[in-house]
């Protein structure tokens, strides 16, 4: 997904938050906004980088204990300054209070009385929670985070959105990788749309998906072979080393590619990475 498309998607969801007709829709649309950040690699990279930056600066400020009241005041001012201009610090309240709780609620199949009460308060409202697990007094106490707090979250979102757009402006537009000349290669991929053809199988990868980025890294590399690190960085640009732990991130992506292609043409090259192999050596996937 190009930067212009990302900005347009962000703006659409941003506008949706402020146009919400009810508090329930408001919190759901806050979730939708941050879900785009969570599911878009370019945005996730910025989010994780800002979290790392905040942790490092916060640690440096408080590395040594304040010995005087004046030193304590200075550290507090420095901390507030970091929080005011850091993307992660600005969005963390919404992310933790709203996004994570609604995301867990959305993906859970548990009955209402086993759900997170904070998610229920946002989605259903205090008057529609019928379970007896929590008393009215307890729910009212929990609801202090949300009842009448819409202006607070709107203010937080405005500041976060502006910081995020500022960070996006700093990012260079990534050029589309052209399809390499491969006359003998049975795999044909459209690098703009993600459409592909392989041995009569016609399907599509989302161009923003990790599977497509890893496949293109293989497809466009010399001899259609790429190292673990090169493939990892195609999906996770912030990764700088191919360790035993980071390599594990590749396994579900590679399997997803195999499942979509229906033909197992991706082979592991021990201690090096992966390679595309076609012809008689390619085997039908067990998933097909």
C-alpha positions in Angstrom: 0.0 0.0 0.0 1.5 3.4 -1.0 1.7 6.3 1.4 -1.1 8.2 -0.3 -3.4 5.2 0.1 -2.4 4.8 3.7 -3.1 8.5 4.4 -6.5 8.2 2.7 -7.4 5.2 4.7 -6.3 6.9 7.9 -8.4 10.0 7.1 -11.5 7.9 6.3 -11.3 6.1 9.7 -10.4 9.4 11.5 -13.5 11.1 10.1 -15.6 8.1 11.0 -14.6 8.4 14.6 -15.8 12.0 14.8 -19.0 11.3 12.8 -20.1 8.5 15.2 -23.7 9.0 16.1 -23.5 7.1 19.5 -20.9 6.5 22.1 -20.9 2.8 21.2 -20.1 3.6 17.6 -17.5 6.1 18.7 -15.5 3.5 20.6 -15.9 0.9 17.9 -14.6 3.4 15.3 -11.7 4.3 17.6 -10.9 0.6 17.4 -11.2 0.6 13.6 -8.7 3.5 13.4 -6.1 1.8 15.5 -6.8 -1.6 13.8 -5.5 0.0 10.6 -2.3 0.8 12.4 -2.0 -2.7 13.8 -2.7 -4.4 10.4 -0.6 -2.1 8.1 3.1 -2.9 8.2 4.2 0.6 7.4 2.2 2.1 10.3 3.1 -0.8 12.6 6.8 0.0 12.0 6.3 3.6 13.0 4.3 2.6 16.1 7.0 0.1 17.2 9.8 2.6 16.5 8.1 5.3 18.6 7.6 2.8 21.5 11.3 1.9 21.4 12.2 5.6 21.3 10.0 6.4 24.2 11.3 3.6 26.3 14.9 4.6 25.7 14.4 8.3 26.5 12.3 7.5 29.6 15.1 5.2 30.8 17.7 7.8 30.2 15.8 10.5 32.1 15.3 8.3 35.1 18.5 6.3 35.0 19.8 8.2 38.0 17.5 9.0 41.0 16.8 12.6 41.7 18.6 13.8 44.8 16.8 17.1 45.2 13.3 18.5 44.7 14.7 20.7 41.9 16.2 17.6 40.1 12.9 15.8 40.5 11.0 18.7 38.9 13.5 18.8 36.0 13.0 15.0 35.3 9.2 15.4 35.4 9.4 18.3 32.9 11.6 16.3 30.6 9.3 13.3 30.8 6.3 15.4 30.0 8.1 16.9 27.0 8.9 13.4 25.7 5.3 12.3 26.1 4.0 15.4 24.4 5.9 14.7 21.1 6.2 10.9 21.1 3.7 9.0 18.9 3.5 6.0 21.1 3.0 8.0 24.3 0.3 10.1 22.7 -1.7 7.1 21.4 -1.0 4.6 24.2 -4.1 5.6 26.2 -6.5 4.8 23.4 -4.6 1.8 22.3 -4.6 0.2 25.8 -8.0 1.3 27.1 -10.0 1.0 23.8 -8.3 -0.9 21.0 -6.9 -3.9 22.9 -10.1 -4.5 24.9 -12.4 -4.3 22.0 -10.1 -6.4 19.9 -10.1 -9.2 22.6 -13.9 -8.9 22.8 -14.3 -9.1 19.0 -12.2 -12.3 18.8 -13.6 -14.0 21.9 -16.4 -16.6 21.8 -17.0 -16.6 25.5 -20.4 -15.7 27.0 -21.1 -12.1 28.3 -20.4 -12.9 31.9 -16.8 -14.0 31.0 -16.1 -11.0 28.9 -14.0 -7.9 29.8 -16.4 -5.5 31.5 -14.6 -2.5 30.0 -15.2 -3.8 26.5 -18.9 -4.5 27.3 -19.3 -0.9 28.7 -17.9 0.5 25.4 -19.9 -1.7 23.1 -23.1 -2.2 24.9 -23.3 0.6 27.5 -23.9 0.2 31.2 -27.7 -0.1 31.0 -27.6 -3.1 28.6 -25.2 -5.3 30.7 -27.5 -7.9 32.2 -25.0 -10.3 33.8 -25.0 -10.5 37.6 -21.3 -11.0 37.7 -20.6 -7.3 38.4 -22.7 -5.1 40.7 -24.1 -1.8 39.5 -21.6 -0.1 41.8 -18.7 -1.9 40.3 -19.8 -1.2 36.7 -20.3 2.4 37.5 -16.7 2.5 38.9 -15.4 0.9 35.7 -17.5 3.2 33.5 -15.7 6.3 34.8 -13.2 5.7 32.0 -15.9 6.0 29.3 -19.0 7.8 30.6 -18.8 11.4 29.4 -15.2 10.9 28.3 -15.7 11.2 24.5 -14.2 14.8 24.4 -11.1 13.5 26.1 -10.5 10.6 23.6 -11.3 13.0 20.7 -8.6 15.3 21.9 -6.1 12.4 22.3 -6.9 11.2 18.8 -6.5 14.6 17.2 -3.0 14.9 18.7 -2.0 11.4 17.8 -3.3 11.7 14.2 -1.3 14.8 13.6 1.9 13.2 14.9 1.3 10.1 12.8 0.8 12.2 9.6 4.0 14.1 10.4 5.8 10.8 10.7 4.4 9.6 7.4 5.5 12.7 5.7 9.1 11.8 6.6 8.8 8.4 4.9 10.1 8.1 1.3 7.6 6.7 -1.2 8.5 3.1 -2.0 8.8 2.4 -5.6 7.0 -0.5 -7.1 9.4 -3.4 -7.8 9.1 -4.2 -11.6 8.5 -7.7 -12.7 11.9 -9.2 -13.6 12.5 -10.8 -16.9 12.0 -14.6 -16.4 11.0 -16.2 -19.7 11.5 -19.8 -18.3 9.7 -19.1 -15.0 6.1 -20.6 -14.9 5.1 -18.1 -12.1 3.7 -14.8 -13.4 3.0 -12.1 -10.8 1.5 -8.6 -11.3 3.5 -6.5 -8.9 0.8 -3.8 -8.7 -2.3 -5.9 -8.2 -0.9 -9.1 -6.7 -2.6 -11.3 -9.4 -0.6 -14.4 -10.2 -0.6 -17.5 -12.5 1.2 -20.7 -11.7 0.6 -24.0 -13.5 -3.0 -22.9 -14.3 -3.8 -21.7 -10.8 -5.1 -18.1 -11.0 -5.4 -16.2 -7.7 -4.4 -13.0 -5.9 -2.2 -11.8 -3.0 -3.0 -8.5 -1.4 -0.1 -6.3 -2.3 0.1 -5.0 1.3 0.3 -8.5 2.8 3.4 -10.0 4.3 3.0 -13.1 2.0 3.1 -11.0 -1.1 6.2 -9.0 0.1 8.1 -12.1 1.0 7.1 -13.8 -2.3 8.3 -10.8 -4.3 11.6 -10.7 -2.4 12.1 -14.3 -3.6 10.8 -13.7 -7.1 13.0 -10.7 -7.8 16.2 -11.9 -6.2 19.2 -13.4 -7.9 18.5 -17.0 -8.8 15.2 -16.5 -7.0 16.9 -17.3 -3.7 17.0 -14.9 -0.7 18.5 -15.0 2.7 16.5 -15.3 5.9 17.3 -11.7 6.8 16.2 -10.4 3.4 12.9 -12.2 3.6 12.4 -11.1 7.2 13.0 -7.4 6.3 10.5 -7.7 3.4 7.8 -8.4 6.0 9.3 -6.6 9.1 11.6 -3.7 8.0 12.7 -3.0 11.5 14.4 -6.4 12.0 18.2 -6.2 11.7 19.2 -9.8 12.5 18.1 -13.3 11.5 18.1 -15.1 14.8 16.4 -18.4 15.8 13.5 -16.4 17.2 13.0 -14.0 14.3 13.2 -16.8 11.8 10.1 -18.3 13.4 8.2 -15.3 12.1 8.8 -16.5 8.6 7.3 -20.0 9.0 3.6 -19.0 8.9 4.2 -16.5 6.1 6.0 -19.1 3.9 3.2 -21.6 4.7 0.6 -19.0 3.7 2.3 -18.5 0.4 2.4 -22.3 -0.2 -1.3 -22.6 0.6 -2.2 -19.8 -1.8 0.0 -21.1 -4.7 -1.3 -24.7 -4.2 2.1 -25.9 -5.4 5.0 -26.2 -3.1 7.7 -24.3 -5.0 9.4 -22.8 -2.0 12.3 -24.8 -0.6 14.4 -24.2 2.4 18.1 -23.7 1.9 19.7 -24.8 5.2 21.6 -22.0 7.0 20.9 -19.6 4.1 17.2 -18.9 3.5 14.6 -20.0 0.9 14.5 -20.5 -2.9 11.8 -20.9 -5.6 12.2 -24.2 -7.4 9.9 -25.1 -10.4 9.6 -27.9 -12.8 9.9 -31.6 -11.8 11.2 -30.6 -8.3 8.1 -28.7 -7.4 5.6 -30.8 -5.4 1.9 -30.5 -4.9 1.2 -28.9 -1.5 -0.4 -31.2 1.0 -3.0 -28.5 1.6 -4.2 -28.6 -2.0 
